[in-house]
């Protein structure tokens, strides 16, 4: 009887632990707290508080499947922090970074910190990297990547070539792109790096949000904004995409921007902007500017 009760308790605990771990795309996922913690860890990494930055990411990754957000790259930072703090790394972790996040051999060899992994695992990488990279490559949709790249080229074609004389032609292209994006969203979700790959694939930066910023008001309000917000909560789309679409709509219709995602001046108090931004998983107003100046003090933001 006692053994039976213990067995039931153990099963309950296992399921409880499993259900407390949020995966990207889970139906009831809420990645908003995840984004906010990433910014906190990111800021601590930048100012050199590596121990606390690692603690935040390590705890976060136990609750959420990591994303490796563009620009912040929290998985890469985590890898670097493990080197800085002399933390042990298993082959299973290294395999996951290569297969799930596309960490390339070139990156492992050429980054001053990440090179630790290529040096200490050189024999293992020689043997296993080709098949691991192949597994990553087969997990992404290269045809969709190419299609979206062509759509972006079309999106920019007349905008870069006598736009005023070709507005009708560009509008037709925008309508076709929007219709296709609805199909893509419904079939594949948001076409992020996990879906279409990243820069390491072909040395091209493909930004899916470009198309979204040229959608018409009605389809943006009725479909794209709610859908992108859904993707944000599921960990599939960056919060900034939603903010840019929303603020652009406000600005184009003669109002002040809501989230402060554009460089245009705003009359909204910073504390109010920060409250709004936090709700969709954005960092504080001016954070990205502060971040850039810290990382690249000799450049203009």
N, C-alpha and C positions, 0 to 999 in steps of 0.2 A: 504494500500500500504506500509506504514512505517513498520507495523507489519510483512509483508511478507519479506521485505528487511532484517529486523533484524533477522528473522527466518533463512533466507538463510546464513547470516553472521555467526550466531551461529553454524549452521551445518558445515560450512566451517572450523570454528575454532576447532570444535570437531574432525573433520577428520584430520586437520593439527596436532593437539596435538597427536592424536593416531598414525599418520604416523611417528612422530618424535621419538617414543619409539621403540627401537630395541629389538626384541625377539631373543633368541637363536634359530638358524636354519633358520632365515629369509633369503629369497633368496638373497637379496641385502645387507645383514648385513656386517658390518665391525667392528669387535671387537678389532682390533689392538689398537686404542686409549684407549679402556677399559683396556686392559692388562697393558698398560703403567701407567695409573692412579692408578691401583691397587698397583703396585710396589711403587709408590709415597706415597700412603696412608699407605702401609705396613711399609715403612721406617720411616714415621712420628710416627706411632704407637709404633714402637720399641724404638725410642729415647724419647718417652713420650709426644710428641706433640699431645695429644688426640683430642683436639678441631679441629685442622686443618685436622687431619686424618678423623674424622667423617664428616666434611664438604665436603671433597672430595668424600667419599663413598656415602654420602646422595645425593649429586648432581649427581653422576655417576649412582646410582640406579634409578634415575628419568628418565634417558635417555636410559639405557640398562637394560635388564633383568639380574639380577646377576647370576654369574656362580658358585661361591664358589670353586675357583681353588685349586687343590691339592697343598699342602705345604703352600700357602699363606692364604687360607681360609678366603677370605674377608667378607663373610656373617657372619661367626663366630666372626670375629673381629668387625664387625658392631654391632652385638648383645652385645658384651662386652663393646664397646664404649658407647652404650646407657645406660648401667648400670653405667659406670664410670662418665658420664656426666649428669646422672640423667634425661635422656630423657624418655618421656612417650612411652609405647609400647602397641599397641592394641592387642586384642585377634586374630584379623585377621592376624596381622604380625606373631604372635607366631604360629598360625595354618599353615601359609605359610612355615615357617622355618621347621616345622615338616614334612609336606606333600611333599614339593618340594625339600628340602635339606637333609631330613632324620636325622634331629637333634634328637637324641635319648633321652629318659627320663634319662638314665644313665648319659649322658653328661650334661644334665640340672641339675642333682642332685649333680654330683661330681666335676664339675669345680667351682673354687672359685668365679668366677664372674657370670657365667651362672646360678649358684644355686639361684641367685636372682629371676629368672623366675619361678623356681619350688616352691620356698617358697611363693612368692606373688600370684601364680596361682595354688596352691596345689589342691584345690577342683575342679577347672575347669579341670586340668590335669587328676585327678583321673577319672573323668567322661568321658573326651573326648580323652585322649591320645591313648587308645587301638584302637579306630576306625580310628584315624588319622594315626597312625603307620601302620595299615592295609592298608590304602589308599596308603601310600608311598610304601609299599611292593608290592602291586598289580601293581604299575606303573613301576616297573623294571622287567627286563627279567632274572629270576633266571636260566632258562635253558641255556640261552646264557652265563651267568656268569660261570656256571659249565663247559660248553663246552670250553670257552676260557681258563679257568684254566687248563683243561686237555691238551689243545694245548700247553700251556706254559710248562707244565711238559714234553711233548714230545719234545718240542724245546730244552730243557735242558738235555734230557736223555743221549744221547751219548756225549754231550759236557762235562758232568760230569762223563762219564764212557768210558775211553779209546777212546777218540775222533779220534785220528789219525788212528786207526785201523778200524774205523766205519764211515769214512767221507761220503762214498756213501750212507749208510743207513740214516745218518743225513740229507744229501742233499735231499733225497726222502721225508723225513718228512717235511723239510722246504718248499719244493715245494707244498705239499698237504696243509700245513698251509697257504701259500700265496694265493693259489687258493680259499681256504675257506674264507680268510680275504676279498678278493675282493667281494665275495658274501655277507658277513656281512656288509661291507661298503656300498654296493649298496642297501641293504635291511633296515639296521638299522642306518646307519651313523657310526660315530666313537663311539666305545663301551666305553663311559665314565661312570662316576659315576651315571649320570642320567639314563643311559641305563641299566647298569648291577649292580648298587649299589656300596656301599663303604665298608670300613672295619667293620662298625657297623653291617653289615648283618650276617657275620659268622666268624669275627676275622681273615680274610685272606686278604692280600694285593695282588690284582690281577692287574698287570701292562700290559695293552694291547700293549704297545710299544715294549715289548720284542720280539714279533713275527716280527715286522717291521724291526728290526735291523739285521734280518737274511734273508732278501729278496734279490733276485739276482739283479744285476745291472740294467738289462734292464727293469724288471717289476717295480723296484724302480723308475727309471727315467721316464718311460712312464706312470705309473699309480699311485703308492703310494705317491710320493712326491707332484704331483699336487693335488691329492685328499686330502691329509692331510692339505695342505695349504688352500684349500677350507674350510675344517672343522675348521681350526684356525680362519679364517675370520668370520665364522658363530658362533663362540663361543663354538664349540663342541670338539675341541682338543687343548691340551696345546702347545704353540709355541716351547717348548723345544724338543718335539718329532720330529718335522721337522728338527730342528737344529742338533740333534743327528744323524738322518738318513743322512742328507746332509754332515755333517762333517766326519762321518764314511766312506762314499763313497769316499770323497777326500783323507782321510788318507790311506785307503786300496789301493788306486790307486796312491800312491806315491806323493801326493800333500799336501800342508799345509791346515789345516782346515779353513773353511770360516767364521764360526760364533764364534769359540772359545768355543764350548760347552764341549770339552774334556780337561782333565788336561794336555795333551801333550803341550809342548812349541809351541809357534807360533811366526812368524816373523812379523805378521801384526800389525801395530800400534794400540793402544787401541782405539783411537778416530775413526779409520776406522772400527774396529770391532763393536763399539757401534752404528755407523751409520747403519751397516748391520743388527745388532740385533734389532734395533728399528723398522725396516721395517717389521719384522715378529712378533713383539710384545714381544720380549725378554727384560729382564732387562739389565742394563749395565754390561759389563764384570766385574767380581769379585763381583757383588752385592750379589749373593747367598752365597759366602764365607764370606763377611762382615756380612751378615744377621745371618749366623750360629754362627759366633764368638760372635756376640752381644747377641744372645739368649742363647748360651751354651758356655760361656767363658772358662769353665774347660775342654771342649772336643776338640779333634783334628778334623779339618774339613775333 
